[in-house]
Amino acid sequence: MADPRGFLKHRTRELPARRPVPVRIMDYKEVYEPQPVEQLQRQASRCMDCGIPFCHSGCPLGNLIPEWNTFSWKGRWPEAIERLHATNNFPEFTGRLCPAPCETACVLGINSDPVTIKQIEVTTIERAFDDGRVVPMAPERLSGRTVAVVGSGPAGLAAAQQLTRAGHTVAVFERADKAGGLLRYGIPEFKMEKAVLDRRLAQMRAEGTRFRTGVDVGGEISGEDLRRRYDAVVLAVGSTVPRGLPVPGADLSGVVQAMTYLPQSNRASLGQDVPDQILATDKDVVVIGGGDTGADCIGTALRQGARSVTSLEIMPQPGTERSSAHPWPTYPMLFRVASAHEEGGERVYATSTRRFLGDDGAVSGLEIVEVEMKDGRFEEVPGTDRVIPAQLVLLAMGFVGPQKEGVVEQLGVDLDGRGNVTRDEAFMTSVPGVFVAGDAGRGQSLIVWAIAEGRSAANGVDAWLTGRSTLPRPIAPTDRPLVV
């Protein structure tokens, strides 16, 4: 354990400072400034000898949080990264992008501020990279078996790295020009700079993982081709079908899905040429959806020089304290302020869009109305309708499942009632030798669940190919998180 009295001596939760808003909206660099290591170690010392570490139940990966907190507090960074990598292939991703359900399950958080687990995690892995401790872990011998992984998001990368290290020859197929999936083109630079992704991909290449980018599996290569060429196939294609808004005017120019807008901005911020890029410059921008993707749209629009940004959410504004509906250690619905929300814009809650208004085929505004929940349904509040201007509307309302056309249909895998790919306890689909991991099977979820599923699917593939597997298996498909 860490300092037995640390949580008594250091009661305040300390996080690194964010760069000043007027400075950071001028670029796409990450928003956080470095944190003094002494301050971080004080935070690590707050980890309690709590008997049952509920942070474990909050983390789908089963991260050994108290162990690497102790090592970080003592400055034993080699041991800290060893314990961190024991359960998580990519702590530099989760340390930046995960909403940290482990922290809301922290025992200290019952009546005080929880340990800054996420910051300790990202600092530990960054020190490991700086010290040269993140090195390729190539297998001692090859199995002679081949695996195709379709998709290079966090689930696909986790499965690929585990299977490569087990000695299998793994090829990762990605339809974009570079590997990384949403990590590359869905997550803005100000949340995770792509150099963070590239250095991990370099490690994977050195270990033997092969990347086939710019390849449309389901088009130029069919599902049947994959089954014929490879001993096993892992579908890690994500949940990519966006949820639409079926109201009048939804087909107007300027009403755009977030995952059309954000990848264009990412490419441009990386210096790539983006013809006909959708820009928020000098426009009134409305973002529909109050989640992480919506916040990414806000931060991006502000950096592009939007005249105004309004975020609409149909749910009422959450409170600042846990409600009885979300007792510890569950993940509570709270009013949270992301870095993008600090930068500007207005957040409007309990509001529904009636229709989009247009001018010469382009969106010019939205007719909105306040709503309230009655008997489990949203009802309009009479007399609250109004029109707000908008020349760009970004739909950030989530996703409804994987793309069915292409490899999913070609492989003939079964789907569940929500349109996700079904799988058994070994993460195998209804087609022998074809596995699924991440959002394609689970539905839209968190990055930490994607990595956990990739690791678990790798266990299933390895056992299918060799008869047994010693690879870690964090979860089963039927597992449900204690925190959601």
C-alpha positions, 0 to 999 in steps of 0.5 A: 500500500501507499502511505498509511496516513497519506489520505489524512495528510493530503486531503486535496485532489490535485491535477495538472493545470490546463493551459490558459484558454486564450492560448490553447484555442490557438493550436491543437496541442494537448491542453494539460501542462506538466505536473510536478512529480512531487505533487503527483506522488503526494496524490499517489500516497492518498491511495488507502489500505481499503481492504477491498479495492473497489477501483478494481471493479470500476475498471474493466481491465482489472488494473492493479491500481493500488499496486502501481499507486504504491510504486509511483509514490515510492518513485519505483517507476520500473515496478510501476510500469510493469504492474500497469502493463500487466493488465493494460496494453495502452495506458497512454491512451486510457490515461488521456481518454478514459472517463475513469470509472475507477475514480468514482469507485475509489473508496476514498471518494465515499466522503472525500475526493478520490485518488487521481488514478488516471493522472498517475497512470498517464504519468507512469507510462510517459516516464516509461517512454522517456526512460526507454522502458517501453520496448518491443516484446517480440515472441520467442518463436512463431506458431505458424498460425495467421490471424487477420484483425479488421479494424485498428481502433483500441480493440483491434490493436489490443487483440493484435498485440496480444496475439503477436506476442503469443507467436501468431502472425497478425495482419491488421487491416484498416480502411483509412490511410493510417492505422489507429481508427478513431484514435487517429481521426476521431479524437482531436489532437487537443485530447491526444496528440497523434505522436502518442499513437504513432510511437505505440504503433512503432513498437507493435511493428517492431514486435511483428504486427503487420499493418495493411492500411488503405484496404477496404475489407468487404470491398477489395478484399472480401470476408471469404478472402480473409477466411481462406487466407487466415486461420482466424479473423477478428472483427474489430470494426467498431460501432460506426453507424451514426444515430440520425435526427429524423425531423424536418430539414435534416437533409439540409446542407450544413447538418453534418454528422460529428464523425464527418466533421471531426476526421476532417479537422484532425487531418487538417490539424496534422497538415493533410490537405482536406478538399472542401473541408467543413469549417465552423469559421464565422458560423453559428454552430449548434452541437446536438448531443452532450457527450464526449463527442459533442465536447470534441465538436465544441473544442474543434469549432472554437479553434476554427473561429466559430462565431458562437457555439451552442450545445443542446442536450435533451436530458435535464442538467445533472446535479453536482452531487451523487443522487440516490439513483447513482450510489457509490461505487456506480458511475454517477450522472454529474454535471462535468466540465470538460476542457472544451466547455471551459473554452466557450459556448453555451450548454442548453439542457432539457431541449428538443429540436423540432425542425431545421430551418433552411435558406436556399437548401442550407441550414439557417436555424433550428426550432427548439422547445423545452421538454420535461420527463413525464411517465418515462416520456419527454413532453414539450413544455408549452410556450417554450419554443424558439428559433436559434440561428445556425449555419452548421449543425453537428450531430453527436448523438452516438452510434447504433451499431457496426456497418452491416454492408461489406465484411459483416454480411459477407461473413454471415455472422449472426446479429443480436436485437440491437444489430451488434455481432453476437459472440460466445464466451470465447468471443467467437461469432456464429461462424467458427474461427471468426471472432469479434471484439469491441463496439462491434459486439458490445455496442458503443462503449468506452475505450477501456472496455474496447481494450479489455475486449481486445485482450479477451478476444485474443485469449479466445483466438489463441485457444482456438488456434492452439487448444489452450491459452495463457493470455489474460482474459479480463472479461466475458461477453456477458460481463456487465460493469459495476459502474456504467 
